Amino acid sequence: MTDLREPDPDLLSRLEAALGPGGVAEPEPRFLEEPRGRLTGVAAAVLRPRDTAGVAAAVRLCAEARVGIVPYAGGTGLVGGQVSLGMPRPVVISVERLSGVLEVDPVDNVLTAGAGAILLDVQAAAEAAGRLFPLSLASEGSARIGGLLATNAGGIGVLRYGNARDLCLGVEAVLADGSVLNGLSHLRKDNTGYDIKGLLIGSEGTLGLITAASLRLFARPVETATSWVAVARPTDALELLGRLRDAIGETVSAFEIMHAQGLAFLAETMPEVPLPLADTPEWSVLIEAGAGPGLGERVEVALAGAFERNLVSDALVAQNEAQRTAFWRVRESIPEANRRIGAVASHDISVPPGKIGEFVERGRIALAAIDPGLRVNCFGHLGDGNLHYNVFPAPGRARRDYDAVRDRVIGVVHGLAHTLDGSISAEHGIGRVKIADLARYGDPAKLAAMRSIKKALDPFGILNPGAVLPSD
C-alpha cells in the first residue's frame, strides 16, 4: 500500500468547494474521543457532506491525494473504530447530515434511511407505520444507522431477529475510489453473485462508506410479556430458556442475564433506579416475548413449571407498560453504573450458550488468582451467548491502580473465551483496540482472506486506516 499523507491546504480548499458551506470544519473534541475516555485520536479536518454525491466527491479527492479517511456516525463505538491514533492525520467524514428516514413501505415491509439517521427515529418511523424495526440497544438515542451497520451491531433482540446484517436488505455505499454502489433493494431474494452488502456490513468502514440502507420491518406483536426472574446460576437460566421455547416457540425476543454485582453498582451509583426485587438474587433474568393474544398466560404457566423444577426462586410479570419500562430501565442503566464505577477492563465476548456456566466459573477463579479483590459484573444477552464481562477494582480502589495487570486481565478473559470456542468480539467489532487480539486468536486463513479483500477494494489503504487490520 502507498504511504498515506496529511491533507494540504490545496486539498482542503478543493474539499470546501465540493462540499459547500459547513462542509469542512475543524475537528471538535467529540470527533476525537471514544465513550470510555481511553483513546484520544487525531484528525486534520472533519468533512460533513450533505448527500451521497458529496461523500463520493470527498472520497475521490482523498483517494487522489492519498489521504486517510475515518468514518464517523454516532461515535458510540467502544473499540476505537471511530478515532485515528496514527500519523499522518486523516480527515473524518461524518454522516450526521445524511440523516432522515427516506421511505417507509409497509407493503414490502422495508424502511429506507440515510446513514446519519438515529436509531430511535427509525424505530419511531416504523411504529408510525404500524411496523417494528427490532434493533435495540442502550445507545439508540444517539447511535446512527451507518455506524450500526458498519459494526454489525447486536443488541437485545438478536435472539429472535438477528444482528444488524440480518435486518438489512440493501445498502448504498461509496467505495474507496469514489464510485457509488447503488444497492438500496427491497428484495429478500437476489442471487446475482457476491453479497457485497454483507461484506460492507461489519467491515467498520474499511471497505466502503455506507451512506443509506434499506431495512427490514416486522409486524408489531399483538401482546408483549415481560418478566423479571431470579435464578441461582446461568445454567438454570439456560434451562429456563429452553422450557420457554418449548411453551411459546420462537417468540422470545430478549433474554438478558445480570449478576448481583451489576445491581449492587446500580444501587450505589444510581439509587433513583428502583430494583424489581427487595432481595437481590445472585442472578437475574429479564425476559421479553411478543406474539398474539394469550401469550401472557402461557408465559405464566411456563414460569410456574420452572418454579416446580427449582429453576426459579422468584419472578415478577409486568402487568402494564409502566412496569415493563421499569424492568428495562434497570437493564439499560447498568452500563452507566459501570462507567461511574470505572472498569479495569471491559469485554464483549461470546461463547456457545451451553458453555457459559463453565466460562463464568473458570473466569472467576482465574481473575481471583490475579487479585482476589477484583469484582466482576457479568451481564448480557444470554440467549445468543454474548456476555459483557467487565472487571472492576476492589472497593476503595481506582481503575488506575490496576494498570499493571490490565493486560493480564484481558488476556485471561479473551483466552478463556477462545479456549471455549468463543469470540473475543461478539457485537462491538475490532476497531483499533482489538487488533492484536484478532491477530492472536483469528484463523490464519480468514485473516489472509481479509487482507486480500482489503487490498482489492481499498488498494491505497485510505479507508479507516489502522482499524480491524493494521496498515502494511
C-alpha positions in Angstrom: 0.0 0.0 0.0 1.1 3.6 -0.7 2.1 5.7 2.2 -0.7 8.0 3.3 -0.3 11.8 3.5 -1.7 14.6 5.5 -4.2 16.9 3.7 -2.5 20.1 2.4 -4.2 23.5 2.1 -5.0 22.9 -1.6 -6.8 19.7 -0.9 -8.9 21.3 1.9 -9.8 24.1 -0.4 -11.0 21.6 -3.1 -13.0 19.8 -0.4 -14.6 23.0 0.7 -15.6 23.8 -2.9 -17.0 20.3 -3.4 -19.0 20.1 -0.1 -20.2 23.7 0.2 -20.8 25.8 3.3 -20.2 24.0 6.5 -18.8 21.0 4.7 -15.3 21.3 6.1 -14.6 22.1 9.8 -12.0 22.0 12.5 -12.3 18.7 14.5 -14.3 19.2 17.7 -13.3 17.0 20.7 -16.3 14.7 20.2 -14.8 13.5 16.9 -11.5 12.6 18.5 -12.7 10.7 21.6 -14.4 7.4 22.3 -17.0 7.0 25.1 -14.8 5.3 27.7 -12.2 8.0 27.6 -9.3 5.6 27.0 -8.4 6.8 23.5 -7.9 10.3 22.0 -7.5 10.5 18.3 -6.1 12.9 15.7 -7.6 14.5 12.6 -6.8 17.3 10.2 -10.4 18.2 9.5 -14.0 17.0 9.7 -15.9 16.7 6.5 -19.7 17.0 6.7 -21.3 16.1 3.3 -25.0 16.7 2.8 -25.6 13.8 0.4 -24.1 10.7 -1.2 -22.7 12.8 -4.1 -20.8 14.8 -1.5 -19.4 11.7 0.1 -18.3 10.4 -3.3 -16.6 13.7 -4.2 -14.7 13.8 -0.9 -13.6 10.2 -1.2 -12.4 10.7 -4.7 -10.4 13.8 -3.8 -8.8 12.0 -0.8 -8.0 8.9 -2.9 -6.2 11.1 -5.4 -4.2 12.8 -2.7 -3.7 9.5 -0.7 -5.3 11.0 2.4 -6.8 8.7 5.0 -10.5 8.8 5.9 -12.0 7.9 9.2 -15.8 7.4 9.0 -17.9 8.8 11.9 -21.5 8.1 12.7 -22.9 8.4 16.3 -19.5 7.9 18.0 -20.9 5.3 20.4 -18.5 2.5 19.4 -16.5 1.0 22.2 -13.4 -0.4 20.4 -11.9 2.8 18.9 -13.0 2.3 15.3 -14.1 6.0 15.1 -10.8 7.5 16.2 -7.5 7.6 14.4 -4.4 7.1 16.5 -1.7 7.3 13.9 0.1 9.9 11.8 -0.2 11.5 9.3 -3.5 13.0 10.4 -6.6 11.8 8.3 -9.8 13.6 7.7 -13.0 12.5 9.4 -16.1 12.0 7.3 -19.2 12.5 9.4 -22.6 11.1 8.2 -24.7 13.2 10.6 -26.1 15.3 7.7 -27.1 12.2 5.8 -30.0 11.8 8.2 -33.7 11.2 7.9 -36.0 8.3 7.0 -36.3 8.4 3.2 -39.1 5.9 2.7 -41.4 3.6 4.7 -43.1 0.8 2.7 -45.5 -1.2 4.8 -46.4 -3.5 1.9 -42.8 -4.6 1.3 -42.0 -4.1 5.0 -39.0 -2.0 4.1 -37.7 1.3 5.6 -35.0 3.3 3.8 -32.9 5.6 5.9 -29.8 7.7 5.5 -26.6 6.6 7.3 -27.0 9.5 9.6 -30.5 8.6 10.8 -30.6 8.0 14.6 -31.8 4.5 15.5 -34.6 5.9 17.8 -36.0 7.9 14.9 -36.0 4.8 12.7 -37.9 2.9 15.4 -40.4 5.7 15.7 -41.0 5.9 11.9 -41.6 2.1 11.8 -44.0 2.3 14.7 -45.9 5.2 13.0 -46.4 2.8 10.0 -47.7 0.0 12.3 -44.4 -1.9 12.0 -41.4 -2.9 14.1 -37.8 -2.3 13.5 -36.4 -4.5 16.2 -32.7 -3.4 16.5 -32.5 -2.1 20.1 -29.5 -1.1 22.3 -28.6 1.2 25.1 -27.2 3.9 22.8 -30.2 4.0 20.4 -30.8 7.7 21.2 -27.5 8.7 19.6 -26.3 5.7 17.5 -26.7 6.2 13.8 -27.7 3.6 11.1 -24.4 3.9 9.2 -22.3 3.0 12.3 -24.7 0.3 13.4 -24.4 -1.4 10.0 -20.6 -0.8 9.8 -20.1 -2.6 13.1 -22.9 -5.2 12.5 -24.4 -4.1 15.9 -26.3 -6.6 18.0 -28.4 -5.5 21.0 -31.2 -7.1 22.9 -33.3 -8.6 20.0 -30.6 -10.8 18.3 -32.1 -13.9 19.8 -35.2 -13.5 17.6 -34.4 -11.1 14.9 -30.6 -11.3 14.4 -27.8 -8.8 14.1 -27.8 -5.6 12.0 -26.7 -7.7 9.0 -29.8 -9.8 9.2 -32.0 -6.7 9.3 -30.6 -5.1 6.2 -31.8 -5.8 2.6 -29.5 -3.4 0.8 -27.0 -0.5 1.1 -25.9 2.4 -0.8 -22.2 3.0 -0.3 -19.2 4.9 -1.6 -16.2 2.7 -2.4 -12.5 3.6 -2.0 -12.2 5.1 -5.5 -15.3 7.4 -5.0 -17.6 5.2 -7.0 -21.2 4.6 -5.7 -22.7 1.2 -5.0 -26.4 1.6 -5.7 -27.8 -1.3 -3.7 -31.0 0.0 -2.0 -33.1 -3.1 -2.5 -36.5 -4.3 -1.3 -35.7 -7.9 -2.3 -35.5 -10.8 0.0 -34.1 -12.9 -2.8 -31.3 -11.7 -5.1 -28.9 -14.4 -6.0 -26.8 -12.5 -8.5 -23.3 -13.0 -7.4 -21.2 -11.9 -4.4 -23.0 -10.4 -1.4 -21.2 -7.0 -1.4 -23.8 -5.7 1.1 -22.9 -8.4 3.6 -19.2 -7.7 3.1 -19.6 -4.0 3.8 -21.7 -4.6 6.9 -19.4 -5.3 9.7 -16.3 -4.0 7.9 -16.1 -0.9 10.2 -15.7 1.5 7.2 -12.5 -0.2 6.0 -14.1 -1.4 2.7 -16.6 1.3 1.9 -18.7 4.1 3.5 -22.3 3.3 3.9 -24.5 6.3 3.0 -28.0 4.8 3.2 -29.7 1.4 3.8 -33.0 -0.4 3.2 -34.0 -2.1 6.5 -36.4 -4.9 7.2 -39.6 -4.2 9.1 -41.7 -6.7 11.0 -45.3 -7.0 12.3 -45.7 -5.5 15.8 -46.6 -8.1 18.4 -50.2 -8.0 19.5 -49.2 -8.9 23.0 -45.9 -8.5 24.8 -45.0 -10.4 28.0 -42.1 -9.1 30.1 -40.8 -10.9 33.2 -38.1 -10.4 35.8 -36.9 -13.7 37.2 -34.4 -14.7 39.9 -32.2 -17.8 39.3 -29.3 -19.3 41.1 -26.9 -19.8 38.2 -26.6 -19.3 34.4 -27.2 -23.0 33.7 -30.6 -22.7 35.4 -31.3 -19.7 33.2 -30.5 -21.6 30.1 -32.7 -24.4 31.1 -35.5 -21.9 31.7 -35.0 -20.5 28.2 -35.4 -24.0 26.7 -38.6 -24.5 28.6 -40.0 -21.1 27.5 -39.2 -22.0 23.9 -41.0 -25.3 24.2 -44.0 -23.4 25.6 -44.2 -20.4 23.4 -42.0 -21.2 20.4 -39.5 -18.7 19.0 -41.4 -15.6 20.3 -38.8 -14.9 22.9 -37.1 -11.7 21.7 -34.9 -10.9 24.7 -33.3 -13.0 27.4 -30.9 -10.8 29.4 -28.9 -12.0 32.4 -27.5 -9.8 35.1 -25.2 -10.7 38.0 -25.9 -9.3 41.5 -22.7 -7.2 41.3 -24.1 -5.1 38.5 -27.3 -4.4 40.5 -25.1 -3.5 43.5 -23.2 -1.0 41.3 -26.6 0.4 40.2 -27.8 0.8 43.8 -24.6 2.5 44.7 -24.3 5.0 41.8 -27.9 5.4 40.6 -30.2 4.9 43.6 -33.0 6.6 41.7 -33.4 3.5 39.6 -35.5 1.1 41.7 -34.6 -2.6 41.6 -37.5 -5.0 40.9 -36.9 -7.4 43.9 -36.4 -6.4 47.5 -33.7 -9.1 47.9 -31.2 -9.1 45.1 -30.6 -12.7 43.8 -27.2 -14.0 42.6 -28.5 -13.8 39.0 -31.5 -12.1 37.5 -33.0 -12.6 34.0 -35.1 -10.1 32.1 -37.3 -11.9 29.6 -39.5 -10.4 26.9 -41.6 -12.2 24.3 -44.1 -11.0 21.7 -46.9 -12.8 20.0 -50.7 -13.0 19.6 -53.4 -13.0 22.3 -52.9 -15.3 25.3 -49.1 -15.0 25.4 -49.0 -13.7 29.0 -51.0 -16.7 30.3 -48.7 -19.2 28.5 -45.6 -17.4 29.9 -47.0 -17.6 33.5 -47.7 -21.3 33.1 -44.1 -21.8 31.9 -42.7 -19.9 34.8 -44.9 -21.9 37.2 -43.4 -25.1 35.8 -39.9 -23.6 36.3 -40.7 -22.9 40.0 -41.7 -26.5 40.4 -38.3 -27.6 39.0 -36.5 -25.2 41.3 -35.1 -23.3 38.3 -36.6 -20.0 39.5 -36.7 -18.7 43.1 -38.8 -15.5 42.4 -40.5 -13.9 39.5 -42.4 -10.8 38.5 -44.5 -10.4 35.4 -45.1 -6.8 34.2 -48.8 -6.0 34.5 -48.6 -2.8 32.4 -46.3 -0.7 30.3 -45.0 1.3 33.3 -43.8 -1.9 35.0 -42.3 -3.2 31.7 -40.5 0.2 31.3 -39.2 0.0 34.9 -37.7 -3.5 34.3 -35.9 -2.3 31.2 -34.7 0.8 32.9 -32.7 -1.4 35.3 -31.1 -3.3 32.4 -30.3 -0.2 30.3 -28.8 1.6 33.3 -26.2 -1.0 34.1 -23.6 0.3 31.5 -23.9 3.8 33.0 -23.4 2.5 36.5 -20.4 0.6 35.2 -19.0 3.8 33.8 -19.4 5.6 37.1 -17.5 2.9 39.0 -14.8 2.7 36.4 -13.7 -0.6 34.9 -10.2 -2.1 35.0 -11.2 -3.8 31.7 -14.4 -4.3 29.8 -15.0 -7.3 27.5 -17.6 -8.1 24.8 -17.2 -11.8 24.3 -19.4 -14.7 23.2 -19.2 -18.4 23.9 -21.7 -21.2 22.9 -24.6 -20.8 25.4 -24.0 -24.3 26.8 -20.5 -23.3 27.9 -21.5 -20.0 29.7 -21.6 -21.6 33.1 -18.1 -23.0 32.6 -16.9 -19.7 31.4 -18.3 -17.8 34.4 -16.8 -20.2 36.9 -13.4 -20.5 35.3 -13.2 -16.8 34.8 -13.9 -16.2 38.5 -11.1 -18.5 39.6 -8.6 -17.1 37.0 -9.2 -13.5 38.0 -9.0 -14.2 41.7 -5.5 -15.6 41.1 -4.5 -12.2 39.7 -6.1 -10.2 42.5 -8.8 -11.6 44.8 -10.2 -8.1 45.3 -11.3 -7.7 41.7 -15.0 -7.5 41.2 -16.8 -8.9 38.1 -20.0 -7.5 36.6 -21.2 -10.1 34.1 -24.3 -9.3 32.2 -25.6 -9.6 28.6 -27.6 -11.4 26.0 -27.6 -15.0 27.4 -29.8 -16.5 24.7 -27.2 -15.8 22.0 -24.1 -16.4 24.2 -23.0 -12.8 24.3 -21.7 -11.6 27.7 -20.4 -8.2 28.7 -17.8 -9.4 31.2 -16.4 -6.3 33.0 -13.8 -6.3 35.7 -13.7 -3.6 38.4 -11.3 -2.5 41.2 -11.7 -3.7 44.7 -13.8 -1.3 46.9 -11.9 1.8 47.7 -9.5 1.5 44.8 -9.5 3.1 41.4 -9.0 1.5 38.0 -5.6 3.3 37.5 -4.4 1.2 40.5 -4.6 -1.9 38.2 -2.8 -0.5 35.1 0.0 -3.0 35.7 -2.3 -6.0 35.5 -4.9 -4.8 32.9 -3.3 -6.7 30.0 -3.3 -9.9 32.1 -7.0 -9.4 32.9 -7.8 -9.0 29.2 -5.6 -12.0 28.3 -7.4 -14.2 30.8 -10.9 -13.3 29.6 -10.1 -13.4 25.9 -8.0 -16.5 26.2 -10.8 -18.3 28.1 -13.4 -17.3 25.5 -11.1 -18.6 22.7 -10.5 -21.9 24.6 -14.2 -22.5 24.9 -14.8 -22.0 21.1 -16.0 -18.4 21.6 -15.2 -15.0 20.2 -13.3 -12.0 21.6 -15.8 -9.7 20.0 -19.4 -10.6 19.9 -21.1 -7.4 18.8 -18.7 -4.4 19.2 -16.3 -5.2 16.4 -12.5 -5.0 16.3 -11.8 -1.3 15.8 -8.3 -0.4 16.9 -8.5 -1.8 20.4 -8.7 -5.5 19.5 -6.3 -5.7 16.5 -3.6 -7.5 18.4 -6.2 -10.0 19.9 -7.6 -10.6 16.4 -4.1 -11.4 15.1 -3.5 -13.7 18.1 -6.8 -15.6 18.1 -8.0 -15.2 14.5 -8.0 -18.1 12.0 -4.9 -17.6 9.7 -6.8 -18.4 6.5 -9.6 -16.0 7.5 -7.1 -13.2 8.2 -5.3 -13.8 4.9 -8.6 -13.6 3.1 -9.5 -10.4 4.9 -6.2 -8.8 3.9 -6.8 -9.8 0.3 -10.2 -8.3 0.3 -8.9 -5.1 1.8 -6.2 -4.7 -0.8 -8.6 -5.4 -3.6 -11.3 -2.9 -2.5 -9.0 -0.3 -1.0 -5.6 -0.6 -2.7 -4.2 2.6 -1.3 -5.5 1.9 2.3 -7.3 5.2 2.7 -10.5 3.8 4.4 -10.2 3.9 8.2 -6.5 3.1 8.2 -5.4 1.2 11.2 -8.8 -0.3 12.0 -9.6 -4.0 12.0 -6.4 -5.0 10.2 -3.2 -3.0 10.8 -1.9 -1.0 7.9 1.0 -2.5 5.9 
